[in-house]
């Protein structure tokens, strides 16, 4: 009999965080799940001596190469037997009722195929690591509630996308949309997938009681050359690859203005040149990226008005990492 959930963990030099993530799954009150661990050629010993004996079922695949977060999850999703995919970062740990809360939400909202969890900072659970991801009409995403006190924690509602550190997708829908775009390698692949799913009529619910603690940058570095470059490049790809043409032309001047502002702001700061280099790399392939997306997309199921409503037009909440959860209206 197939499990209800397949929990996917992508490890790359996860150290002790990986065992901590496994231990948090072993403590789950809901036990109808399997765990799939994809190791991206870790060299830190995190896979040696890893104890998964307390898990209901576990499959480990050591790739012998670094596939990145996007491809690693796609590989795991194809291996998965569960009806639902639950992503858990190797540097995250789930509260004991996490899967049980997700299971209840799936029952309560049967037309929703994408859920976002509450993320708290592992080193200080009084601070939020995220409460869903917001997306502006100008092509910029942000982690809602990032670095805000947990007292500002929002209620259940609709958010643009789930953070990939603890995202939940119906497996069939995930595969239907091709999973994550593997060209991204990592960063922004979760927002990109959510954008594609939303253009197809799906939506994302934020679940306040589904809680994980997240180290945040524990593996790749919160601010590093790697993360800043990929984040800047993939931001351009996500905007150009998904925004419908009328809205793209309407918002392009604002996108270019905010991009220029960002580059100038970071110019003399650490990693400033990587913002510029990532942006240049995104635009270098951006038009070809958009043409390819247009050729492979089967068509948009939602209206331009619906797209305009799902994004945020005010850029200032993004700059403050404000809550990106809106009131939920049953579909």
C-alpha positions in Angstrom: 0.0 0.0 0.0 1.4 3.4 -1.0 2.0 6.0 1.7 0.0 9.2 1.9 3.1 11.5 2.0 6.6 11.3 0.4 8.9 13.5 2.4 11.8 14.7 0.1 15.1 15.8 1.5 18.0 17.0 -0.7 21.3 16.9 1.1 24.5 18.6 0.3 27.0 18.7 3.1 24.2 18.9 5.6 26.3 18.0 8.6 24.4 17.4 11.8 21.4 19.3 10.5 20.5 16.3 8.3 20.3 13.9 11.3 18.2 16.6 13.1 15.8 16.7 10.2 15.5 12.9 10.2 14.9 12.8 14.0 12.1 15.4 13.6 10.4 13.1 11.1 10.8 10.1 13.4 8.8 12.1 16.0 5.8 12.8 13.8 2.3 11.9 15.1 1.3 11.0 11.6 3.2 8.0 10.4 1.8 7.2 6.9 4.8 8.5 5.0 8.0 7.5 3.4 11.2 9.6 3.3 13.4 9.9 0.2 16.9 11.4 0.7 18.9 12.5 -2.3 22.5 13.2 -1.6 24.3 15.6 -3.9 27.8 14.2 -3.5 28.3 15.4 0.1 31.9 15.3 1.3 31.4 16.3 4.9 30.5 12.9 6.3 26.8 13.7 6.8 25.7 10.5 5.1 28.1 8.3 6.9 26.5 6.9 10.0 23.1 8.6 9.3 20.5 6.8 11.4 17.2 6.4 9.6 16.1 3.3 11.6 13.2 5.2 13.4 11.5 6.2 10.1 8.5 4.2 8.8 10.3 3.8 5.4 13.3 5.5 3.9 15.1 5.4 0.5 18.5 6.9 0.1 20.0 7.8 -3.3 23.6 9.0 -3.5 24.0 10.6 -6.9 27.7 11.0 -6.9 27.2 14.6 -8.3 25.7 17.8 -7.2 22.3 17.9 -9.0 21.2 21.1 -7.2 17.9 21.5 -5.3 15.7 21.6 -8.4 16.8 18.5 -10.1 17.3 16.6 -6.8 13.7 17.1 -5.9 12.5 16.1 -9.4 14.5 12.9 -9.1 12.9 12.2 -5.7 9.4 13.1 -7.0 9.7 10.5 -9.7 10.8 7.9 -7.1 8.0 8.8 -4.7 5.1 6.6 -4.0 3.1 9.0 -2.0 0.0 10.9 -3.1 1.5 14.2 -1.8 5.1 15.5 -1.9 6.4 17.2 1.2 9.7 19.0 0.9 11.9 19.4 4.0 15.3 21.1 3.8 18.2 19.3 5.3 18.7 22.2 7.6 15.1 22.2 8.9 13.3 20.3 11.6 9.5 19.7 11.7 7.3 20.1 14.8 5.8 16.7 15.8 2.3 17.5 14.4 3.5 18.9 11.1 2.4 16.1 8.9 -0.8 15.6 10.8 -1.6 19.2 10.3 -0.9 19.0 6.6 -3.1 15.9 6.3 -6.0 17.7 8.0 -5.6 20.7 5.6 -5.6 18.5 2.6 -8.9 17.0 3.8 -10.4 20.4 4.6 -9.4 22.1 1.3 -9.6 19.3 -1.3 -9.3 21.7 -4.3 -5.9 23.1 -3.1 -2.8 21.3 -4.4 -0.1 23.5 -2.9 0.5 24.5 0.7 3.0 26.7 2.6 4.2 26.0 6.1 5.1 28.3 8.9 8.9 28.6 9.2 10.6 29.8 12.4 14.3 30.5 12.9 16.0 27.4 14.3 18.3 29.5 16.5 15.5 31.7 17.8 11.9 30.4 17.4 10.5 33.7 18.5 11.5 35.1 15.0 9.8 34.0 11.8 11.9 32.6 8.9 8.9 32.9 6.6 5.1 32.7 6.2 4.6 32.0 2.5 6.3 33.9 -0.4 4.9 37.0 -2.0 5.4 38.1 -5.6 5.2 41.6 -7.0 3.8 42.6 -10.3 7.3 44.0 -11.0 9.0 40.6 -10.9 10.4 40.5 -7.4 9.6 37.8 -4.8 10.1 38.0 -1.0 9.8 35.7 2.0 6.7 36.9 3.9 7.4 37.8 7.5 11.1 37.1 7.3 12.8 38.3 10.5 9.5 39.5 11.9 8.5 38.5 15.5 6.3 35.4 15.7 3.7 37.6 17.3 3.0 38.9 13.8 2.2 35.4 12.7 -0.7 35.5 10.2 -3.8 33.3 10.2 -4.7 30.8 7.5 -4.9 32.5 4.1 -3.7 32.6 0.5 -0.1 33.3 -0.4 1.6 33.4 -3.8 4.0 30.5 -3.2 5.3 28.1 -0.6 9.0 28.3 0.4 10.8 25.2 -0.9 12.2 24.5 2.5 8.9 23.1 3.6 6.6 23.2 0.6 3.8 20.7 -0.1 2.5 19.7 -3.5 0.1 17.1 -4.8 2.5 14.7 -6.6 0.4 14.4 -9.8 0.1 18.1 -10.1 3.9 18.6 -9.5 4.8 16.2 -12.2 2.1 17.5 -14.6 3.9 20.9 -14.5 7.3 19.3 -14.9 8.4 19.9 -11.4 11.1 22.4 -10.8 12.9 23.9 -13.7 16.3 22.2 -13.4 18.1 25.1 -15.1 17.6 27.1 -12.0 19.8 24.7 -10.0 18.5 26.3 -6.8 16.8 29.5 -5.6 13.5 30.9 -6.9 12.5 27.5 -8.4 9.7 27.3 -5.9 8.3 30.7 -6.9 8.7 29.8 -10.6 6.8 26.5 -10.1 4.0 28.3 -8.1 3.7 30.9 -10.9 3.3 28.2 -13.5 0.7 26.4 -11.4 -1.2 29.5 -10.7 -1.4 30.3 -14.4 -3.1 26.9 -14.6 -5.7 27.8 -12.0 -4.1 26.5 -8.8 -3.6 28.4 -5.6 -1.5 28.1 -2.4 -2.7 28.1 1.2 -0.6 29.2 4.1 -1.0 26.9 7.2 -0.2 28.7 10.4 -0.2 25.5 12.5 2.1 23.5 10.2 5.4 24.5 11.7 9.1 23.8 10.9 12.2 25.4 12.3 14.7 26.4 9.6 18.3 27.3 10.0 18.2 29.6 6.9 21.3 29.6 4.8 22.6 26.7 6.8 23.9 24.9 3.7 24.4 27.4 0.9 25.0 30.5 3.0 22.3 33.2 3.4 24.5 35.7 1.7 27.2 34.2 -0.5 28.4 34.7 -4.1 26.6 31.5 -5.1 23.2 32.4 -3.5 23.2 36.1 -4.7 24.2 35.2 -8.3 21.6 32.4 -8.6 18.9 34.5 -6.9 19.4 37.5 -9.2 19.6 35.4 -12.4 16.6 33.2 -11.5 14.5 36.3 -10.6 14.8 37.6 -14.1 14.0 34.1 -15.6 10.9 33.8 -13.4 9.6 37.2 -14.4 10.3 36.9 -18.1 9.2 33.2 -18.3 5.8 33.6 -16.6 4.4 37.1 -16.8 1.7 37.3 -19.5 2.6 39.6 -22.3 0.2 42.5 -21.6 1.3 42.6 -17.9 4.9 42.2 -18.9 4.9 45.3 -21.1 2.9 47.2 -18.4 5.3 46.3 -15.6 8.7 46.2 -17.5 9.6 49.8 -16.8 9.0 49.3 -13.1 11.0 46.0 -13.2 14.0 47.8 -14.9 13.8 50.7 -12.4 13.8 48.4 -9.4 16.6 46.3 -10.8 18.7 49.4 -11.4 18.0 50.6 -7.9 19.0 47.2 -6.5 22.2 47.1 -8.4 23.1 50.7 -7.3 22.1 49.9 -3.7 24.4 46.9 -3.5 27.2 48.4 -5.7 29.7 49.1 -2.9 28.4 46.4 -0.5 29.6 42.8 -0.2 28.4 40.6 -3.1 27.2 43.7 -5.0 29.0 42.6 -8.2 27.2 39.3 -8.0 23.8 41.0 -8.1 25.0 42.7 -11.3 26.5 39.5 -12.8 23.4 37.4 -12.0 21.1 40.0 -13.5 23.2 40.2 -16.6 23.1 36.4 -16.9 19.4 36.3 -16.5 18.8 38.9 -19.3 21.4 37.2 -21.6 19.2 34.1 -21.8 15.9 35.8 -20.8 14.3 36.3 -24.2 15.2 32.7 -25.3 13.9 31.5 -22.0 10.6 33.2 -22.5 10.2 31.9 -26.1 10.8 28.4 -24.8 8.3 28.7 -22.1 5.7 30.1 -24.5 6.3 27.2 -26.9 5.9 24.5 -24.2 3.0 26.1 -22.2 -0.3 24.7 -23.0 -2.2 27.9 -22.3 -3.2 30.1 -19.5 -6.4 29.1 -17.7 -6.8 32.2 -15.6 -7.7 35.7 -16.9 -5.3 38.7 -16.9 -7.5 40.2 -14.1 -6.9 37.1 -12.0 -3.1 37.3 -12.6 -3.2 41.0 -11.7 -5.0 40.1 -8.4 -2.6 37.3 -7.4 0.5 39.6 -7.4 1.3 42.6 -5.2 1.4 46.0 -6.9 2.9 47.9 -4.0 6.7 47.2 -3.8 7.2 48.6 -0.3 5.9 45.5 1.6 8.5 43.5 -0.3 11.3 45.8 0.9 10.1 45.3 4.5 9.5 41.5 4.1 5.9 42.1 5.3 3.4 39.3 5.6 2.4 38.0 2.2 -0.8 36.2 3.2 -4.2 37.4 2.1 -7.7 36.5 3.2 -8.7 33.2 1.8 -11.9 33.1 -0.3 -13.1 29.5 -1.1 -12.8 28.8 -4.8 
